Amino acid sequence: MSRFDTPVVVTRGDAEGPLVVLLHGRGSRETEIIGLADALPRGLSYAAVRAPIAEHGGFAWFVNRGIGRPVAESLRATMDWFRLWLDGIAPPGRPVILVGFSGGAAFAGGLLLDDPARFAGAAILYGTLPFEAGVPTDAARLAGVPVFVAQGDHDQVIPRDLLDRTWRYLTVESGAPAISRRDQVGHGIARDALAALAGWLVERAAFLARRGGPVPAPAHWETLSGDLPDRAGPRPDVSTTIPQQQRTDNAPVEVQEKLFARLSALPGVHSRQSALSVPGARGFMVTAPQAGPDDAFLVPHAGEFAHLHPDPDGSLHVALPVHLAADAVAHGWAVAHPLAGVRLAPGMVLVYGPRDEAELDIVTSIFATSQAWASGRHRPTTE
């Protein structure tokens, strides 16, 4: 098995359930991190893998500073070694979720970025992604793959600029639905963060059991004459907590009202108070019997596929096929909802409020695609 030894693995839990792989950091071992399983949900299968480079005491000795070609090659070799083991015990169809702490978080991030479709989610705990180490970090790379991010405000082990870069990428640029938290701790797992991780794992596993994973398809917008253009300017600031809200660069009030008038006038749409969002949010429902799948709705039983947030926010939440949600994120029009693929539709995104007439046209087109999917007129799996 490559130039590394055969993996040393310890396991806990249900051998048939979704597999949660626990990855330790510097100075720790697989026999220590497997203890996290005692605080995590039953009904899942847990495996802790010993880092293959013993002299460095962890998976991600290569991720902090001074990364160069030899380090990227070491990461590649280690990921290949790990994948050979993983593919032998978790064949296609069995969900795999990575949970990495400290250096193990960097290795988990490298695996996820290298092949997002292979994993059903990842928790990046008190660590950084392996930036500049040869794995892609382009926009919307992780669309449709839920992540859990936990950091300590007083962490003195991982450089703060790398923690901040990791936070920004995972909660905004990656396209991943991200549950994120910062606790008043140093380089150690806060009790509340561990409890939140346990809840996230329960909900992600339940979602996969009910609705499965996304189906890849090319990005084709039937409501646009061409490709989705890039949105001008930097991304607005959006909250990383629930309720998710746009906080800067908001749509002018008059444009918000023009947007509502356009959307509510589309055939097959009616509007009322959202069944999901904050008071004053105007929900959009299909008028005909629901023909689209559950993933095409924010609230399936209510037929709600989108809603418009009240002033001063002015943004929209819509449900899109995951590949189109990724395209909207990549072109700067949207950011993933933290609970997409956990409690809510996997392609649920916040679409930034339009600032002018040109953006009004684009946002209306994105909305119309969501409506078409909810109405059964858009078939993403056949594109």
C-alpha angles and dihedrals in degrees: 000000000000118000092311128085122259108283119267107221136179120194142198136179139018109355091205099050129089109299119244112194115204116206120193131210139226115320094014136094140214090257089062102044092048084071088076087073089072089066096040129082124291116232093056129096118237129199127178116198125204114238108252096222102068098177090064095046100224148041100262109044085133101060112076116064139347096029114179141156097291090052093049089050090051090052091049092050093047093048091050090051091050095046092052089057094042096049089053095057102029110042121189111297096039110101116234124198121189122215114186129178123202107320088007088059090060091050091048089050091050092052092047095048092045094055114004094173091062095065134062093206146322139222116215105197122188094330146091136250116253096257116184091015098112101271121117118259099174124144116286092008091139100039111151095015111107117221134191116211125192126176137170119236089215099044109147096175104063114051110254094230090058092048090050092047091050091049093050095047096047098043098041121006103036094063090228119141096244131197103195136180140172117203133193094257138101126233097330138086112271116225092236091049091053091050090049091049090053091052092047091052092050092051096043092050091048091049092051091049091052103038111009126216132311123281113233117236137156119271106257120159109202091189095058128070090225141354123325107270125225116269111240121245134009122321116269119248111263126187117253091209134074123298091046109219139174107238106179140035089025126183114266112255093246091054091048089056092047088052092051091048092052096046097045091049094058113112114260095023131109129176137218138143108313115259090215113028138070123296110284094028110132112224125208119215134181112251097208124065110288111271099167126082123267089259088066091067137068089205108017097189091053096043089237112154099163143007137196118226118229125252132315089031102050096175127127133229112210136169114234135169105273094247091054092044087055091050092050090051093045092053093048100252100110150016127215121259111246093235098045108131091010104068101342139048110304092232096049110135139170108238112206116245114261116253100196144006095280092053089045088062093050095047090048089053092051089050091049090055090053090049092049091053093048090048093051094248096111118066109188096177093061099049 
